[in-house]
């Protein structure tokens, strides 16, 4: 079994970061973009009931507040990826962060629900390029095992944000439901940091010579690579099952079967974020001894075990075990997947290629809860978790087949 990745295009000639990545100011700035990108999710989602009461709407309609933010992200990501490859990362990032901040502050002053949805869409447009460009920039700055370590630092930032933002949003919403949206103003100093301090290698693309047809053809050829298909398969399976079985229906099971309150469920799920944060610190060390491919394979096995444990849980303390295991999965799999994809990204269309990756993640996030809901309606949490386990097992088999068939061809 091969455990190596062969880059599609050489990236020689680019300046790559040297030294300890934890002391790299560029990485800290890039990670701050990630902290901004996840802010409207983790600070707003837990306080949706408070927002619903403040606007006098039903809890069902409150769900549209999240959908209004996520839909522009899913649709706009590939568009902004093209723009970033054509005009440069900074020229897309800085205006996007300012639009993001504007949308957030307008949400804070929204006079009614319809206005809130409109401004939430605007904020989603500003957020659309953030995740894919973070991954693209990290892939530009780092190579080899440092790339995996940098992706792990970025994943750790997500863990930190998903730990502190819900509490921060809850405290602010206790004053008024409008304040969590005002946190979006933090995007302004991040935009200034990018403008003044972020140092990137010069992009070789000339906007005047940009040919859209050849650009799209290059991305399509890259996506047809068997290694890329294997990684995309793992990405969509992980996100689909994670957001369906774990984030959506495990809390419902905790309430209906274990009698847990919302506060207790929130505390238990925080152990997942803490686990992600802690184990992300060690991924750089793991990556020195084990290939990214092996880390992905191990994470899929651990995920299957965690899913099988969830239906057997009969107390809140026991629920912590699968939560921690899934945090380990996120720490192992996501940096390894993103680093592997970044290595395979064509240099001249890196942002567009990585935006395809983020779009696939968004599809997984969107369809996972839908399919899980259908399964839950007739088979309960057991059906959701066991079918989720089967999905991950099939993805692991497909992943291994595609990786091995690539190596036999090479």
C-alpha positions as CSV (number, residue, x, y, z in Angstrom):
1,X,0.0,0.0,0.0
2,X,1.4,3.4,-0.9
3,X,1.4,6.2,1.6
4,X,2.7,8.9,-0.6
5,X,1.3,11.6,-2.8
6,X,2.6,12.7,-6.1
7,X,1.9,16.4,-6.8
8,X,0.1,17.2,-10.0
9,X,2.3,20.2,-10.8
10,X,5.7,21.2,-9.4
11,X,5.7,24.2,-7.2
12,X,9.4,25.0,-7.4
13,X,10.3,28.6,-7.5
14,X,7.8,29.6,-4.8
15,X,9.2,31.0,-1.6
16,X,8.2,28.7,1.2
17,X,8.1,29.5,4.9
18,X,11.1,28.3,6.9
19,X,11.6,27.9,10.6
20,X,9.1,27.1,13.4
21,X,5.6,27.5,12.0
22,X,4.3,28.5,15.4
23,X,6.5,31.6,15.3
24,X,5.5,32.5,11.7
25,X,3.5,35.7,11.7
26,X,2.0,34.8,8.3
27,X,0.4,31.7,9.7
28,X,-1.0,33.6,12.7
29,X,-2.6,36.1,10.4
30,X,-4.0,33.3,8.2
31,X,-5.4,31.5,11.2
32,X,-7.1,34.7,12.3
33,X,-9.0,34.6,9.0
34,X,-10.3,31.1,10.0
35,X,-11.3,32.5,13.4
36,X,-13.4,35.1,11.6
37,X,-14.9,32.6,9.2
38,X,-16.3,30.4,11.9
39,X,-17.5,33.3,14.1
40,X,-21.0,33.6,12.6
41,X,-21.6,29.9,13.1
42,X,-20.5,29.2,16.6
43,X,-21.5,32.5,18.2
44,X,-25.0,32.7,16.6
45,X,-26.2,29.1,16.4
46,X,-26.5,28.5,20.2
47,X,-28.5,31.7,20.7
48,X,-31.1,31.2,17.9
49,X,-33.9,30.7,20.5
50,X,-33.0,34.0,22.0
51,X,-33.0,35.7,18.6
52,X,-36.3,34.1,17.8
53,X,-37.9,35.5,21.0
54,X,-36.3,39.0,20.3
55,X,-37.9,39.1,16.8
56,X,-41.1,37.3,17.9
57,X,-40.7,34.5,15.3
58,X,-41.0,30.7,15.5
59,X,-38.0,28.5,16.3
60,X,-38.5,27.0,12.8
61,X,-38.0,30.3,11.1
62,X,-34.9,30.9,13.2
63,X,-33.2,28.2,11.3
64,X,-33.3,30.4,8.2
65,X,-30.8,32.7,10.0
66,X,-28.1,30.0,9.6
67,X,-29.3,29.0,6.1
68,X,-29.1,32.6,4.9
69,X,-25.5,32.7,5.9
70,X,-24.4,29.2,4.6
71,X,-26.1,29.3,1.2
72,X,-24.0,32.2,-0.2
73,X,-20.9,30.5,1.2
74,X,-21.7,27.3,-0.8
75,X,-22.6,29.1,-4.0
76,X,-20.0,31.9,-3.9
77,X,-16.9,29.8,-2.9
78,X,-16.0,28.6,-6.4
79,X,-16.7,32.0,-7.9
80,X,-14.3,33.8,-5.5
81,X,-11.8,31.0,-6.1
82,X,-11.6,32.0,-9.7
83,X,-11.3,35.7,-8.8
84,X,-8.5,35.0,-6.4
85,X,-6.5,33.0,-8.9
86,X,-7.0,35.8,-11.4
87,X,-6.4,38.9,-9.3
88,X,-4.6,37.7,-6.2
89,X,-5.5,36.5,-2.7
90,X,-5.3,39.8,-1.0
91,X,-7.5,41.6,-3.6
92,X,-10.3,39.2,-2.8
93,X,-9.7,38.7,0.9
94,X,-9.6,42.3,2.1
95,X,-12.9,43.4,0.4
96,X,-14.6,40.2,1.5
97,X,-13.7,40.7,5.1
98,X,-15.0,44.3,5.0
99,X,-18.3,43.1,3.4
100,X,-18.4,40.4,6.1
101,X,-18.1,43.0,8.8
102,X,-20.6,45.3,7.2
103,X,-23.2,42.5,6.9
104,X,-22.7,41.6,10.6
105,X,-23.1,45.1,11.9
106,X,-26.2,45.6,9.7
107,X,-27.6,42.3,11.2
108,X,-27.1,43.8,14.7
109,X,-29.2,46.8,13.7
110,X,-31.8,44.9,11.7
111,X,-35.3,46.2,12.5
112,X,-37.1,43.0,11.6
113,X,-36.7,39.4,10.6
114,X,-36.7,39.9,6.8
115,X,-34.0,42.6,7.1
116,X,-31.9,40.3,9.3
117,X,-32.1,37.6,6.6
118,X,-31.1,40.0,3.9
119,X,-28.1,41.3,5.8
120,X,-27.2,37.7,6.8
121,X,-27.0,36.9,3.1
122,X,-24.7,39.8,2.6
123,X,-22.5,38.5,5.4
124,X,-22.4,35.1,3.8
125,X,-21.2,36.6,0.5
126,X,-18.4,38.2,2.4
127,X,-17.5,34.9,4.1
128,X,-17.7,32.8,0.8
129,X,-14.0,33.0,-0.1
130,X,-12.5,32.9,3.4
131,X,-12.2,29.1,4.0
132,X,-10.9,28.1,0.6
133,X,-8.4,31.0,0.5
134,X,-7.1,30.1,3.9
135,X,-6.4,26.6,2.6
136,X,-4.9,28.0,-0.6
137,X,-2.6,30.4,1.3
138,X,-1.4,27.7,3.6
139,X,-0.6,25.5,0.6
140,X,1.3,28.4,-0.9
141,X,3.4,29.1,2.2
142,X,4.3,25.5,3.2
143,X,5.4,22.2,1.8
144,X,5.9,18.6,3.1
145,X,5.3,17.8,6.7
146,X,5.2,21.5,7.6
147,X,2.1,21.8,5.4
148,X,0.3,19.2,7.4
149,X,1.5,20.8,10.7
150,X,0.2,24.2,9.5
151,X,-3.2,22.7,8.5
152,X,-3.3,21.2,12.0
153,X,-2.7,24.6,13.5
154,X,-5.6,25.9,11.4
155,X,-7.8,23.0,12.6
156,X,-6.8,23.7,16.2
157,X,-8.0,27.3,15.7
158,X,-11.4,25.9,14.7
159,X,-11.4,23.9,17.9
160,X,-10.6,27.0,20.0
161,X,-13.3,29.0,18.2
162,X,-15.9,26.3,18.6
163,X,-15.1,26.2,22.3
164,X,-15.1,29.9,23.2
165,X,-17.6,31.4,20.7
166,X,-20.7,29.7,21.9
167,X,-20.1,31.0,25.5
168,X,-19.2,34.5,24.2
169,X,-22.3,34.6,22.0
170,X,-24.5,33.4,24.9
171,X,-23.1,36.1,27.3
172,X,-23.7,38.8,24.7
173,X,-27.2,37.5,23.8
174,X,-28.0,37.7,27.5
175,X,-27.7,41.5,27.2
176,X,-29.4,41.7,23.8
177,X,-29.8,39.3,20.8
178,X,-28.1,41.9,18.6
179,X,-24.7,41.9,20.2
180,X,-23.4,38.5,18.9
181,X,-23.7,39.9,15.3
182,X,-21.6,42.9,16.3
183,X,-18.6,40.5,16.8
184,X,-18.2,40.5,13.0
185,X,-16.5,43.9,13.4
186,X,-13.4,41.9,14.4
187,X,-13.0,41.2,10.7
188,X,-11.8,44.8,10.2
189,X,-8.5,44.6,12.1
190,X,-7.9,41.2,10.4
191,X,-8.3,42.9,7.0
192,X,-5.8,45.6,8.1
193,X,-3.3,42.9,9.1
194,X,-3.6,41.2,5.7
195,X,-3.1,44.6,4.0
196,X,-0.1,45.6,6.0
197,X,1.6,42.5,7.3
198,X,0.7,39.3,5.3
199,X,3.5,38.4,3.0
200,X,2.8,36.1,0.1
201,X,4.8,34.8,-2.8
202,X,4.1,36.7,-6.0
203,X,1.4,34.9,-8.1
204,X,2.6,34.1,-11.6
205,X,-0.8,34.6,-13.2
206,X,-1.2,37.7,-15.4
207,X,-4.8,39.0,-15.2
208,X,-4.5,40.3,-18.8
209,X,-3.5,36.8,-20.1
210,X,-6.1,34.9,-18.0
211,X,-8.0,32.4,-20.1
212,X,-11.1,31.1,-18.4
213,X,-11.5,28.0,-20.6
214,X,-7.9,26.7,-20.0
215,X,-8.2,27.6,-16.3
216,X,-11.4,25.5,-15.9
217,X,-9.9,22.7,-18.0
218,X,-6.8,22.7,-15.8
219,X,-9.0,22.3,-12.6
220,X,-11.1,19.5,-14.2
221,X,-8.0,17.6,-15.2
222,X,-6.7,18.0,-11.7
223,X,-9.9,16.7,-10.1
224,X,-9.9,13.6,-12.3
225,X,-6.7,12.5,-10.7
226,X,-7.4,9.3,-8.7
227,X,-5.7,10.6,-5.6
228,X,-7.8,13.7,-5.6
229,X,-11.0,11.6,-6.1
230,X,-10.0,9.5,-3.1
231,X,-9.5,12.5,-0.9
232,X,-12.8,14.1,-2.1
233,X,-14.6,10.8,-1.3
234,X,-13.2,10.9,2.2
235,X,-14.1,14.6,2.6
236,X,-17.8,14.3,1.6
237,X,-18.3,11.1,3.7
238,X,-16.7,12.6,6.8
239,X,-18.7,15.9,6.6
240,X,-21.9,14.2,5.6
241,X,-21.9,11.7,8.5
242,X,-20.4,14.1,11.0
243,X,-23.0,16.8,10.5
244,X,-25.8,14.3,10.1
245,X,-25.2,11.7,12.8
246,X,-23.1,13.6,15.3
247,X,-23.9,17.4,15.2
248,X,-27.6,17.1,14.4
249,X,-29.0,13.9,15.9
250,X,-26.7,13.0,18.8
251,X,-27.9,16.1,20.7
252,X,-31.5,15.1,19.9
253,X,-30.7,11.6,21.3
254,X,-29.1,13.1,24.4
255,X,-32.3,15.1,25.1
256,X,-34.9,12.4,24.3
257,X,-33.1,9.3,25.7
258,X,-30.8,10.7,28.4
259,X,-33.0,13.7,29.5
260,X,-30.1,16.2,29.1
261,X,-30.8,19.9,29.1
262,X,-29.6,22.2,26.4
263,X,-26.9,23.5,28.7
264,X,-25.6,20.0,29.5
265,X,-25.6,19.0,25.8
266,X,-23.6,22.1,25.1
267,X,-21.0,21.2,27.7
268,X,-20.8,17.7,26.4
269,X,-20.3,18.8,22.8
270,X,-17.6,21.2,24.0
271,X,-15.5,18.1,24.9
272,X,-15.4,17.4,21.2
273,X,-14.0,20.9,20.5
274,X,-11.5,20.6,23.3
275,X,-10.3,17.2,22.0
276,X,-9.9,18.6,18.5
277,X,-7.8,21.5,19.9
278,X,-5.6,19.3,22.0
279,X,-4.9,16.6,19.4
280,X,-4.3,19.2,16.7
281,X,-1.2,20.3,18.6
282,X,0.3,16.8,18.1
283,X,-0.5,16.3,14.4
284,X,2.8,17.9,13.4
285,X,4.6,15.2,15.4
286,X,2.4,12.4,14.0
287,X,3.0,13.5,10.5
288,X,6.8,13.2,10.9
289,X,6.4,9.4,11.4
290,X,3.2,8.6,9.6
291,X,1.9,9.6,6.2
292,X,-1.2,11.7,5.7
293,X,-2.8,8.8,3.9
294,X,-2.3,6.6,6.9
295,X,-3.7,9.3,9.3
296,X,-6.8,9.5,7.1
297,X,-7.3,5.8,7.2
298,X,-6.9,5.6,10.9
299,X,-9.3,8.5,11.4
300,X,-12.0,6.7,9.4
301,X,-11.6,3.6,11.6
302,X,-11.9,5.6,14.8
303,X,-14.9,7.5,13.4
304,X,-16.7,4.1,12.8
305,X,-16.0,3.0,16.4
306,X,-17.3,6.3,17.8
307,X,-20.5,6.0,15.7
308,X,-21.1,2.5,16.9
309,X,-20.7,3.7,20.5
310,X,-23.3,6.5,20.4
311,X,-26.5,4.3,20.3
312,X,-25.1,2.2,23.3
313,X,-24.7,5.3,25.5
314,X,-27.0,5.3,28.6
315,X,-25.6,8.2,30.5
316,X,-24.2,11.7,29.9
317,X,-20.7,10.9,31.1
318,X,-20.6,8.0,28.6
319,X,-21.5,10.3,25.8
320,X,-18.3,12.2,26.4
321,X,-16.3,9.1,25.0
322,X,-17.6,9.3,21.4
323,X,-17.4,13.1,21.5
324,X,-13.7,12.9,22.4
325,X,-13.1,10.2,19.8
326,X,-14.7,12.3,17.1
327,X,-12.6,15.3,18.1
328,X,-9.6,13.0,17.5
329,X,-11.0,12.1,14.1
330,X,-11.3,15.8,13.2
331,X,-7.7,16.5,14.4
332,X,-6.3,13.6,12.4
333,X,-8.4,13.7,9.3
334,X,-9.0,17.3,8.4
335,X,-5.4,18.6,8.4
336,X,-4.3,15.5,6.6
337,X,-7.0,15.8,3.9
338,X,-6.4,19.5,3.4
339,X,-2.6,19.1,3.3
340,X,-2.9,16.2,0.8
341,X,-5.2,18.2,-1.4
342,X,-3.0,21.3,-1.2
343,X,0.0,19.2,-2.4
344,X,-2.0,18.1,-5.4
345,X,-3.4,21.6,-6.3
346,X,-2.1,23.1,-9.6
347,X,-0.1,26.2,-8.8
348,X,-1.8,28.4,-11.4
349,X,-5.3,27.5,-10.2
350,X,-4.8,26.8,-6.5
351,X,-7.7,28.8,-5.2
352,X,-10.1,27.4,-7.7
353,X,-9.0,23.9,-6.9
354,X,-9.3,24.3,-3.2
355,X,-12.7,26.0,-3.6
356,X,-14.0,22.8,-5.2
357,X,-12.8,21.1,-2.0
358,X,-14.7,23.6,0.2
359,X,-17.8,23.2,-2.0
360,X,-17.7,19.4,-1.5
361,X,-17.5,20.0,2.2
362,X,-20.5,22.3,2.0
363,X,-22.5,19.7,0.1
364,X,-21.7,17.2,2.8
365,X,-22.8,19.6,5.5
366,X,-26.0,20.2,3.7
367,X,-27.1,16.7,2.7
368,X,-25.9,14.9,5.8
369,X,-28.7,16.2,8.1
370,X,-31.3,15.7,5.4
371,X,-30.5,12.0,4.9
372,X,-29.9,11.4,8.6
373,X,-33.4,13.0,9.3
374,X,-35.0,10.5,6.9
375,X,-33.2,7.6,8.5
376,X,-34.0,8.9,12.0
377,X,-37.7,9.0,11.2
378,X,-38.0,5.3,10.8
379,X,-34.9,3.8,12.4
380,X,-34.0,6.2,15.3
381,X,-30.5,7.0,16.4
382,X,-29.4,3.4,15.9
383,X,-30.2,3.5,12.2
384,X,-28.5,6.9,11.8
385,X,-25.3,5.8,13.5
386,X,-25.1,2.3,12.0
387,X,-25.9,3.5,8.5
388,X,-23.3,6.3,9.1
389,X,-20.8,3.6,10.1
390,X,-21.5,1.7,6.9
391,X,-21.1,4.9,4.9
392,X,-17.7,5.5,6.4
393,X,-16.7,1.9,5.8
394,X,-17.6,2.1,2.2
395,X,-15.7,5.4,1.9
396,X,-12.6,3.7,3.4
397,X,-12.8,0.9,0.9
398,X,-13.2,3.3,-2.0
399,X,-10.5,5.5,-0.6
400,X,-8.0,2.6,-0.4
401,X,-9.0,1.3,-3.9
402,X,-8.4,4.7,-5.5
403,X,-5.1,5.3,-3.8
404,X,-3.8,1.8,-4.6
405,X,-5.0,1.9,-8.2
406,X,-3.1,5.1,-8.6
407,X,0.1,3.6,-7.2
408,X,-0.2,0.5,-9.6
409,X,-0.5,2.9,-12.6
410,X,2.5,5.0,-11.5
